[in-house]
Amino acid sequence: MPLTRDDHLALVHEYTRNPGLVRHMLAVEAAMRAYARHYGEDEELWGAVGLLHDFDYERWPNPPDHPLQGSEILRSKGYSETLIYAIKSHSDYLTDCPRVSRLDKALYACDELCGFITAAALVRPNRLDGLDAASVKKKLKQASFAASVRREDITNGAADLGVDLDQHINFCIAALRPFAAELGLQPKPAEAG
């Protein structure tokens, strides 16, 4: 019987307690599903890659344990080698897993960017509403904002995927908007005055 999204979510929740990390994986899933539709690829596979890419991170945050520990868990549960390879390839330190396929490149392009979009949205009262590439790029120039996000991963990811950075940012924002409530990114309620 094929693995389902419910199976993927159960695995995420089994290994991850941090709600912010769970929301990150959901955001990357949304962006990956949108890119799969855009490219005419397998939306279920691409969504699973996005959802599962960091499921092992909380238990094994240090390289190369992440994602190698998770890879072994996924393999033992019957996940495809295509999915496992794509997840392994999102780590720059695994030199034996270069990003080759469009799937590999899309995960790398969406991972850090979705985290950064989330950070940028959280400091705005309207969150994702009205957020655009110009606003995100302005925040990217502020080294102290979301300082742990590697800016070069965002620019290199878009270039490797072969998409314009502004279009990529706007595409990912649009992919996240329908899931704003699930991602904790719905606009703040107006203050009673």
N, C-alpha and C positions, 0 to 999 in steps of 0.2 A: 504494500500500500504506500503510495507516495506521501512524502512529508508535506505538511500543510503549514500555513501561516500560524495557526494555533500551536503547532509543534515548535515553530521557531520562537514564538513569544514565550512559550513555557520554558524553553532553554534559556532565553534572555533572563527571565525572572528567576530561574534556578541559580544562575551565576551572578546576577547583578542586583544589588540592593539600592544603589544610588539612583534616585529618580531622575536626576539630571543626566546621568549617563544613559538611562533607558530612553529618555526623551531625545537625546542625541542620536541614538540608533534608529529611533522612529523617524527623525528628520532625514537622516541619510537614506532610509528606506523610501520615504516619499520622493526625494530627489531622484533616486535610482529608478523607481517605477516610472517617473515622468520621462526620464531619459530613455528608458526601454520603449515606451510608447513612441517617443520622438524618432527613434532609430528603427522602429519595427522589430525590436528584439523581444525575448522572452521576459515578460513583465514579472512573472512569478520568480524566476531565477534571479533577476536583477534586484527585485525587492528583497528576496531572502539574503542576498549578499550584503545589501545595505543594512538590513536589520541585524544580521549576525556578526558583522565585521568586528565589533568590540565586545562581544558577549563575555569573553574571557579576561578582559582588561582589569576589572576590579580585583580578581584573584591573583592574576599574574601581570602586573603593570610593567615589569622590566623586560627589556629586549634580551634575548629573543624569545623568552617565555610567551610573551604576547607577540605574535599570534600562534606560536607553535603549539602551546598547550591546547588552545582552542581547536587547532587543526586536527589534533589527535582525537579530541572529543567528537568533533563533527564526523570524522572518518568512522569512528566506532558506532555512530548513530545512522550511518548509511547515506550521508550527504555526498554529493557528486564531487569528483576531483576538480571539475571546472569551478564550482563554488569555493572549494577549499583553496585552490590556487589563487583565485581573485582576492580572497581575504588575505592570504599570505603576501600577495604582491603589494598591498597598501602600505607595507612597512619598508622604509628605505634601507634598513639595515640587513634585510635578507637578500643578499646579492645573488643567490641562486634562484630568485623569483622575480625576474624583471617583469615590468608591466608590458604585456604583449597585446592582448585582445582589447577591444573597445570596452568590454566589461571591466577589465582590470583598470584601465585608464579612467573610466567613469567613476569608479569607487574612489580612486585617489583624488580625482578632481572635486568630488562632492564632500568628502570627509571633513577636511579642515574648513572648507567654505561654509558648510552647514553649521558647524560650531561657531564660526565667526558671525554668520547672519543671526544666529540665536542671540549671541552676546550683544550685537548691535540693536536687535529688536527689543531686548529686555530693558534698555535704558531709554526707550521712547514710550510715551504714554499710549500711543496708538499701535505700538508693537510692530507687526508686519504691515499693517495698513499704511500705505504711503511710503514705505521703505523702498528704496531703489538703489541701483548700482552706484550712483553718485554719492549717496549717503554712506554706503558700505565702504567705498573707496576712501572717503574722507576719514573714516574710522581706521582703515588699514594704515593710513599715514601716521596715526598716533601710536607710537611704539609702546606706550604704557597701557593702552586699551587692549584687553584680552591678550596680555603680553605673552602667554604661553603658546599662542597660535603662531605657527611658522608662516609668515607672509609668503615666503618663496614657494611653499607647498601649494598655496592658492594660485599664484601666478603660473608656476610650472605645471600644475594639474590642468588648468585650462588650456595652456599651450600644448601639452601632450595629447589632450583629447581633441585638439584642433578646433577649439571654439574661442571666439572673442571673449575677453574677460568680462566686459560689461554685459554682454548677452548671457554669459554663463551665470553671473550673479543674479540678473533679473529672472532667468529661467528657474534657478533654485528658489528664489523668493516666491515666485508664482507657484512652484510645486509645494511649498510649505503652507501657503495661505489656507487651503481647504482644511488643514489639520491644526490650525492655530490653537484651538481649545485643548486638543490632546497634547500639544507641545508646550502648553503653558504660555502661549504667545498671543492670547486674545487681548484686545485693547482693554486698558484699565477703565473701570466705570467712571463716569464723570463725578466730580466732587459735588456733594450737595451744598448748595450755597445759599 
